[in-house]
Each structure stands twice: as C-alpha cells, then as structure tokens.
Amino acid sequence: MIKIPSLIPFIGLGDIAIRLLKVRKRLEEKVRSSEPNSDYTIIMPLYNKEGVIRHVLESWRDYKDRLLVVDDFSQDNGPRIVEEMGFNLLRCDRNGRKIGAVWEGLKQVGTKYSLIVDADVVPDKSPEKTLDQVVGELDHDCIEGGTCEIISNVNQEGLHYLLVLQWLDHKNGMKFGKRVLGTGKKKRVLASGGFGIYRTDVLKEITQYQMSRERSSFVGEDLERNLEIIARGGQIGFYDGFRVIAEAPKDLEEFTKQRIRWKEGELIYLSRYYKALTKGKIFDRLANEVRFNTVFNKYGTPVKVASMPFLAYYGVQEPELLAGFYGMCAAVSGVIF
C-alpha cells in the first residue's frame, strides 16, 4: 500500500509541471499575439480638407502603399494635393457622405482587414507598436473589430479652452473604453469614429446594410456601425501601444456644430439599440454607460433645451464658464464609469 506522504513529492512536481505548462502557454499566446499582420488596407474618406490633408498624409507616409484616399466629390484642391503627394486616390462622381465614401473604398479592398481613418487624424509620432502589430493582435483574438487610443491635438491653433475640453472628452472616453474590456477574448467597446479596424467581410456586410436603409441623415454612421456589430453578437477590442491624434474644433461655432452632430447620432442610435445593449445586463459597464447616456442625453433633452439661452449667453460673455460646465459633465461621467 502506498503511503500518502510518499506521494507528496510527486504531487509537488506535478503541480510545478502544470504551472510551467500554463506559463509556457501564456508566453506562446503573447508571442502569437504580437506577430505582425500586414493584410490590411487603410481607407481615408476625404471631403473639403484642403487645409490639413497635406500634413495628414505626410504623417501616414510609412503606410503609403496601404492607404487609399476616397474623395467624396470635394469642392476644393484636396484631391489634387493627394495626387501630387503620390498617394492612391479614388474619386467619387457624387457626394455620398462619409458612409458612401467608405462603401466605394471597400469595393476596391481585397485584404482581410480594413481600417477607417478620418482625414484629420494622424498617428502618434512615437508609438510603442506599429499598425502591423496591432492588426496581428486583433487577428489573434479572432474578433470583428478594434480601436486604439485617440486624443485631441492640444498644440494646434484655436481657442485653448476648447482644445483642452476636447482632449478631456477623448481622455474620459478612452478611460471608459479600457474599463469595459473584460479579459481574454471577451473584449467589447464602442470604437471611436475617427479610427477603427474591422474584418473586411464584416465591414462590407454592415456598410451595405447601412447603405440600403432609407433615411434622410447619415449622422453618426460610425456609432451605428459599432452598435450594429455588437447587437449582432460581435466584439470590438481596445488595443494599447498605438494611438492617433485628431484635430479639435478651433472656435465655438465649429465646436457647437460638432456637438450637435454627435448628440444627434447618440439620440438616434442609442434609442434604436438600447434593448440589444442592456437587456439582462445589470452589472455590465457598457450597458450602464448606455443607460446613463440615454437618461442624460435623451430624457434630459428638454432641460438642455431650456438651458440653451443661458449657455449661449455665457458662451459669449464667459466662455470659460461654458467650458467648465461641459468639463463638469464629462468629469461626472468619468467618475461613475
């Protein structure tokens, strides 16, 4: 009869062996996840961006061979600048807005992945990872899409308090994005509209669905894209090590128009996808963020409309107080989520 004490050394060795195998497995997964993947195309919709497109394309020069600029019937010299710089250019014969330009670009794509990048977004000059590495991680996770950190350019020309406010908005959004990830392959977050990576087959299916729907406005088509992917059971991951920088509104008028577009998109699509994102999810951070936004941005609209004369007054007389109001709302959301 074998005595239990005599088995202890073997049990100990077995435990050590199991632990070593787990460590090896994690290391192998880490190595696989960092393998670069260059099977992607960057689609950049362009419309009347003559003032910034030269600087933007210069920043993306390392990815020149993979970048396709889709001109959405611009009325300025932006397309000519693209051709002068030697980048691939696809001209649309009519204005189909951003979603139309994305669809025309996708018709030319044969790669496994497609990246959508706004024409006023540039990559960080000193990234920890290349796009090839990020796409490699996405490919390893076998999910439908991904995004990276996006921040605002606080060093550009414009009203300083608006630049700081936009930077704070993006910072809170990225902070929330990282919190709702979960672990392993269970990554799911609303990607920013300024930069997104998707499996091309999924992106074509979703974009075709968006194009086929009869509606008068394409406001928030990027938000709809991500919500539709999630509602269909897909996942969007958040990947560190690569980030992009977006231009912020330079004056109060531009800032106000941007916010109206963003909030209109939120009101339309959060209402449409509310049940799909919240049903049966009590402690899910993404679901709770959707609930918060629905209450604050939808049911709180009458209060906001009533306060507009006061905000307009302070926007002219005391712009710092207006910035403080928006900053306070962003801070409350940041603390809760």
N, C-alpha and C positions, 0 to 999 in steps of 0.2 A: 504493500500500500504506500502510495506516495504521500509524504507529509507536506502540508501546506507551506511551512517555512522554506522547504527546499525549492518551491516553485516561485518564490518571491523574486529571485534574481532574474529568472526568465520573463516573469511578468514585467519587471522593470525594463529589461532590454526590449521587450515587445512594445512597451509604451514609448520608449525612446525612438524605436524604429518608425512607429506610426507618426510621431511628431516630426521626425526628419522628412518623412514622405509628404506630410502636409506642407512643410516649409518649402520643399522642392517643388511641389505643385504650385504654390503661390509664386515662387520665383519664375517658374516656367510661364505662368499666366502673365506675370509682369513683363517678361521678355517678349511674349507674343503680342501683348497689347501695345508695345512701343515700336513694333515693326512698321516702318513707313509704308504708306499706300498712296501711289500717285495716280490711281484710277479715278480721277475726278475732273470736272470742268467748272470753272467759276463763271457764273452768269451775272453781268452787271447791267441792269436796266438804266438807260440814260434818257433824261429829258430836261433840256434847257439848263445844263450845268457847266456852261462855258467858263464861268469864273473859277471853278475848282477842279475840273476834270484833269487838267494837266498835272497838277500836284498829286491828285489821287492816283493816276496811272503811274506816275513816277514811283510812288510808294509801293505799287504792286508789281514792279518790273521783274522781280525774282520769279513771279508766276505768269509771266507774259504769255508763254506758249499754251497755258491752260485757261487763259482769261478770254471770254467772249463778251464784248460790249454790244448791247442791243439798243439801238437808238429808236426811241418811241416817237418818231416824227418830230424831232426837236426843231425849234424855230430860231436857233442861234448857231454859233460856229463850233459847238461842242463836237459834233461828228467829224468835222474837218480836222480838229486837233487830234482826235483819236487816230485818224488815218495818218497824219503827219508823224505821230509817235510810233507807228508800225504795229499797233495792236489790232487784233481781229475785230472787225466791225460788221454787224448785221443791221441793215436799215429796214424799218417797218414803213409800209406805204400809207399808214394811217395811225392815229393815236389810239392805242388800246389801253392806256394807263399801265401802271406797273404790272398788273396781273397779265395783261395782254403781251407785254414785252417778255415776261418770264416764259409764257407759253411759246412764243415764237423762238426764243432761245432754246427751249427744251426740245423743239423739233430737230435741232441740229446736234443734239448731245447723244453720244453713244457710250459714255463712260458709266461705271457703276454708281458713282456718286455725283451730285450736283450741289454747288454752293451758290447761294443767292447773296449778293453783296450790294448795298446801296452805293450810288455814285458819289456820295460824300463821306464814305467810310474808308479809313486807311488802316493797315496793320501796324501794331506796335513795332518800333524800331529794334527793340532788343527782346524778342520773345524767348521763352525757355524752350519752346518746341516749334517745329515747323508745321505747316498745314499737313504735310505728308504724314507726320507722326500723329496728329490729331485724327485724321481720317483713318489711319491704321487702328487707333483705339476704338473708334466708332465701329469699324468693320469687325473688330474682335468682339465687341459687345453684342453684335447682331441685332441692333435696334434700328428704328426707322429714321431717326434724325438726331441732330445735335447742335449745340451752340457753344460759343465761348464768351468770355467776359467782354462787355462793350462799355466804354467810358466816353465821356464828353471831353472835347478839347477845351481846357480852361485857359489856354495860352493864345487863342485866336482873338481877332479883333471883335469888339462888341461890348455891350453893357456887362460889366463884371458880375453883377448880382444875378443876371440871367444865366451866365456861363456856370457860375457856382451852383445855381439851383438845378440846372440840367445835370451837372456832374453828381449832385446829391441824389437826384432821381434815379440815375443809372446805377449808382452805388447801392442804393437800397434794393433795386430790382435784382442786381447780381447777388446781393447778400441773401435775399429770399430764395433765389434760384438754387443756390448751393444748399440751403437748408432742406428743401423738399426732395432732394435727390434719393434718399434711401441708400441702400448698399448694393454692391454687386451689379447685376444687370437691371435691377429694378430702378432705373433712372427715368424720371418723368418731370419735365418742367416746361413752362411756356417759353419758347425761344424768342429772342429779340428779333424784330422785323428787319433790322439793319444788317444782320449776318446770320445765316443758317446753313447747315449741312444736312442733306437729305439723300436717301437712296433714290436714284433717278426714277426707278419704276414707280415708287410710292409718290414722288413729287409729280410725275406726269399724271397719275390717276387722280390725285387731289386737285391739281390745277385744271384738268379737263372738267372735273366736277364743278369747280368754281366758275369756269367759263360758260358752262351750259346752263347756269341758273339765271333766270330773268330777274334782274334788279337794276335800279337806277344808279346805284352808287357802289364804287369799289373801295370805299373807306374801310380800312382795317383788314385788307385781304390777307396780310401776313398773320394777323391774330386768328382769322378764320382758318387758315391753313393748319396751324398748330393745334387748334382746338379740334378740328376735324380728324386729324391723325390720332389724337388722344381718345376722342369719342369712339373711334373705330378699334380701340384696344392697342394702339401703337404707343411707342415710348420715344421721348426726346431726351437725350443726355446732355449734361453740362460738363465741359472738358476744360480743365485748367492748363496753364502753360502757354496759351496763345490768346491774345486779346486784340481787339480792334478799337479804333478811336473815331468817334463821329463828330461832325460839325454841329454846333449848337446854334439856336436862333440868335441873331445878332441884335434884334431890337424887340420891343414889347409887342408890336403888331405881328411880327413873324412868330414870336413865342405863343401869342394868343391863338393864331390860326392853327399852329401845330397842336396845341392842347385840345382845341375843338375837334380836330380830326381824330386824335387819339381817343378822346372820351366818346365820340360818336361811335367809333368802332367797338369800344368796350360795351356800350349800351346795347348795340345790335347783337353782338355775338355772345356776350356773357348770358344774355337772356335766352338766346337760342340753344346754347349748350349747357345751361345751368343744371338740368337734371342729370345729364350724362356725366358731369364732373363731380356732382355732390351726392348722388343717390347712394345711401348705405355707407358713406364715408364720413364718420364722425370725427376721427382724430387725424385725418389726412390734411397735411398743411396746404396742399394745393386746393383742396375742396374748401377749406376755411378761408383761404385768400379769395376764392371766387365768391363765397358768401359775403365777405367783408366788402368787396368791390361792388357787389350787387346792391347792398344796402346803401353804401356811401355814394355810389355813382348813379344808381337808378332811382331808388326811392328817396334819395336825398336831393334829387334834381330841383324840386320846387323851392327848397330852401336856398339852393345855389342861385337859382334864377332871381329870387327876391334880393339876394345879396349883391347881385351884379352892379347896380348903381354905386354902391359903396366901394366895391373893388375897383370899379372904373375910376372913381374919384381918387382913391389912394394910389392907383396905378400911375396917375398923372402927377398928383401932388406929393405923394410919399411912396415912391416905387420900392424902397427898402422894406416898408411895412407889408406890401403885397408879396414880395419875395419871402418875407418871414412867415406869412400866412400859408403859402404853398409849402414852405420848408417844414412848418409845424405839422401839416397833414402828412407829409412824407415821413417825418420822424415818428409819428404815431403808428403808421403802418409798419415801419421798420421795427419798432419795439414789440408790437404784437406778434409779428411774424418773423 
